[in-house]
Amino acid sequence: MIDDFTLFKEEVKNRVDIVDIIGEFVELKRRGTAHIGLCPFHTEKTPSFNVNAEGQFYHCFGCGKGGDVISFLMDITGMSFMEALEQLAERTGLTMPERTGMETTRKNESDRIMAANLAAAEYFHKTLYEDEGKAGMDYLTGRGLAPETIWAFRLGYSPTDPRGLLAFARGKGVNPDDLNKAGIVLSSSYGVGPYARFGGRVIFPIIDQTARILGFGGRILEGDGAKYVNSPETAVYHKSRVLYGIYQAKSSLKRERTAIVVEGYMDVISLHQAGITNVIAASGTSFTVDQAKILSRMARKVILLFDSDEAGLSAAARGADNLLVTDLDIGVVVLPEGHDPDSLVRERGAEGFREVLESIDLWEFKLQSMKKGSSDINSITKTAGEVADSIALIGDELKRDIYIRDMSLKLGIDIEAMRKAVNGRIKKRSRHRETQTPAVEKIGTSGERDLLACLLQFPGLARHFMEEAGSKPFPHDAIKNIVDELFHRIVEGLDTTPSALMSGLDDKKAQELVASLAVVSITEDRASKIIEDNLKRFKIHEINGELARLRQKIAAEKDTKKKTNLIERQNNLNEQLKTVRGQ
């Protein structure tokens, strides 16, 4: 019997559209019955990532990643299985069933930290509207934020005394220890009780694309201390992999395919309030590779906004280098002197702000930043070296060659010297870098995979194979598990689509194998022949095995009558063998 929880998983997946879910992370284009895009799990230039709407599964022909909508959310966001299922269930209006007595009821650390973050965010936000949060509300309204903006970004305020938060969280079923692991309420080393990390600060929840609260930023309002404090690294919050405002901006990014990148929380919020909603922040001037890859899945162009502080412009130019590992079109805007995005949009409004968004090419900006100052040989050599460092990050060979020529001319450097410098840096980096396209791990033999593809795609033929041979012809555990699940569903009259099969498979490699074989192009006639050929080989193998055992028994048997019976059985098997072979 298929258990109720497996049936619930299937119901959730049947109610969501995998194309819509994956489309929030990957730009997909329809091609026939499939949707294709650049794989979010490895670097590639030609789209090999395939989403099958009818079968509700995905598969990448480049790296082999594949699965259903649940496994995609787990892989792309780092969610646990239960968290991914809960989020999808919430989208569909379904209520998660109780799983008492089962191992999966125990939430892992990531789930518990996420629950702690959610409870804390609710508490911080509601506190804004109470006497304890008046200082926070005064600050936000003083910065010109409207109530709907405060709600849209779930802004809040953290009192210095954590007891209110602890009580509120306890009422939500959150253990104080989980607040500690989330870095929200910390234990004192001096025995004076717990204290609030963000006490006395305005709270900026950091929310991912799927509306999960990963962590917080807190701005101090008065007294000593750092102006901003962020959540520590936890099982769910990794600063190098998050972009502030991505949840609020995702619809605009999908529509416009251009991302405006600013530095601060308030910059993002003020621009959103003004109607410029395709804005995110990298929480610093330097982009990480992970952040660049997230953006490249959602946009085609990035406009980096920098203030006019000359001391920081060169560092900002270098900080944009990690964007070069993507195919993003990168532009730069230097804001008028004395302004940041927040102050500029408040002074000039949305239209006035858009007027300054005429960007220059990143390379022109880098050149301007690097060439400021001395023009002696050492300075030019240093600038050329920095340019070579940047060009070496470009993956596309043709594009890299264009920039080698262009930048050499602008710097007055020999093209071949620049090419040699770039290639040297690429070789040096490649010695320490993993290959861009991971090798696809093959499960079973090619013959086993071909047979399994036929069984998966033609359940009617699979029933015939099941009745004749069962799953015995498959020695590999992962393949045997898939076949057992398929045959069980055939007998029970249940859904045998790839997505449904994956609901009954816990092994990720088995799910990926199902996805990869479900996209193999094969006709029913061809599948029928492969199945019959495999049945023939299996029967021959079984008969030969039994004949070998009989020969041993005949040689050892002393009783004449028993020996005669064994020889008769041997003769019958030899006749069967001839029949199977078609002799």
Secondary structure, 3 states (H helix, E strand, C coil): CCCHHHHHHHHHHHHCCHHHHHHCCCCCEEECCEEEECCCCCCCCCCCEEEECCCCEEEECCCCCEECHHHHHHHHHCCCHHHHHHHHHHHHCCCCCCCCCCHHHCCCHHHHHHHHHHHHHHHHHHHHCCHHHHHHHHHHHHCCCCHHHHHHCCCEEECCCCHHHHHHHHHCCCCHHHHHHCCCEECCCCCCCCEECCCCEEEEEEECCCCCEEEEEEEECCCCCCCEEECCCCCCCCHHHCCECHHHHHHHHHHHCEEEEECCHHHHHHHHHCCCCCEEECCCCCCCHHHHHHHHHHCCEEEEEECCCHHHHHHHHHHCHHHHHCCCEEEEEECCCCCCHHHHHHHHHHHHHHHCCCCEEHHHHHHHHHHCCCCCHHHHHHHHHHHHHHHCCCCCHHHHHHHHHHHHHHHCCCHHHHHHHHHHHHHHHHCCCCCCCCCCCCCCCHHHHHHHHHHHHCHHHHHHHHHHHCCCCCCCHHHHHHHHHHHHHHHHCCCCCHHHHHHCCCCHHHHHHHHHHHCCCCCHHHHHHHHHHHHHHHHHHHHHHHHHHHHHHHHHCCCHHHHHHHHHHHHHHHHHHHHHHCC
